[in-house]
Amino acid sequence: MRIDQIILPAGAAGHAILAADRADRHAPSPQLVLAFAAPAFFADGTLAGRLRTAYPGAVIAGCSTAGEIAGPMVYDQRCVLTALSFEDTGVHAASTTLDAMADSAAAGAALAAQLPHQGLAAALLLGVGVA
């Protein structure tokens, strides 16, 4: 497994860093990219598209945070991207809507129905935080 992390500042500088970082990579394309970012990164709706362009073929998942962690550091107002490349592991995405906490069991069943069961060893679940 290979793990690469980059930290993007807000605005145009972050766009440029993401493009340059991918252009310089000689590593295999990752199968999974996790994006944890300050809410402002999601405001204009372009982050997902930029990530799909930078990491074609990767499953992209993430959410907003109240502090972005990279290595031993915690950042504010950044986007931390963690790109994971696996030698022999499949990656699949599933999603559903959770309207109320009482619907959690049904949402879990809906997610499970979308995932391949053969060879499934782990699942990562991202959900709405509780404020």
N, C-alpha and C positions, 0 to 999 in steps of 0.2 A: 504494500500500500504506500502511496505517496500522498503527502499532504502539503499543499501550498496555501499560504495566507497572504492577503494584501489588505491594506487599510486605506480606504478612500476618504478624502476630505469632501465636504459638501461642494456642490457647484461644478463649474467647468473644469476645475483642477481634477476632480474625481473622475470625470468622463475621460480626460486625457490620460490619466494614470492607468485606468482600466484598459484602454485601447493599446497603450504602449506595452503594458505588462503582457498582454496576450500576444502581441506581435513578436516579443522577444523570447517567448517560450519555445523550447525545443523538447519539452517533456510531452508525454502522451496527453491527449485531451482527457480531462476528468469525466467520470461518470456522474458525479454528484457535486453540486455547488451549493453551499449554505451561505445565505446572506442575512446577517444580523445588523440592523441599522437603526439610526435615529429616525423617528417618524417623518421628518422632513424629506428623507430620501424617497419615500413612497408617495409624497404629496402630488407630484405632477404625473404620476403613472408611467414614467418612462424607464424605471430601473429594470423591470422584468425584461423588456425588449433589449436593452443594452446588454444584459447578462446573457440572453439567448444568442445575441450576435457574437459576444466574446467567447462563449462556451457552447458552440453548436453541438447538439446531441446529448448534452448533460441534463440530468434531472436537476431542476433549480427549485430550492425551497428556502424559506426564511420568514422572518417576521421583524416587527419593530421591537426596539428595546429601550430601556431607560439607562443603558450604559453598555457599551460594546466591548467585549473581551477579546484580546488577541495576545497569546502567550501569557506572560505574567501581568500584563497591563490592562487597565480599564480606561476606555476612551469615552468622550462625550461628543455628540454630533458628528459621528463617523459612520462608515459602512465597513464592516469587517466581512470579507469574503474568504471562505475556506473551501478550497477545491480539493476533492478527494479522487484519486485514481486507484482503482483496484486491479489486481492481476487476474482474479478468478471469481469475481463477485458480481451478481446482477443487481441493478438498482431499479426500483419501480416507484412510481408516485400514485397516490390516491388522495381524493379530497371529498369532502362532504360539508354540509352546512349544519351548524349546531345553533338552533334557535333559543334553546333554554337548557340549563343544566339537567333538567329532568329528562331531556332527550339524549343524554350521553350514551346509554346502552345501545340505543338504535343507531346512533352515529358510529359507534364502534363497530357494530355489525355491518353497517354499510361500507366502512373502510375495509374491513376484513374481506368482504365479498369482492372487492376490487383488486386484491393482491393475490399473486400466485402462491398457492400453499406449498407446492413441491419445493423443497430446499429452503424454505423461509427460516432464517435464523435470528433475525432481529428486525425491529421496526422503530422508527423515530417518529414521534407524534408532536406536532406543533399546533398550539391552539391559542385562543384568545386569553390574554392575561386577566387577572382579577384585580380590579382597582378598589 
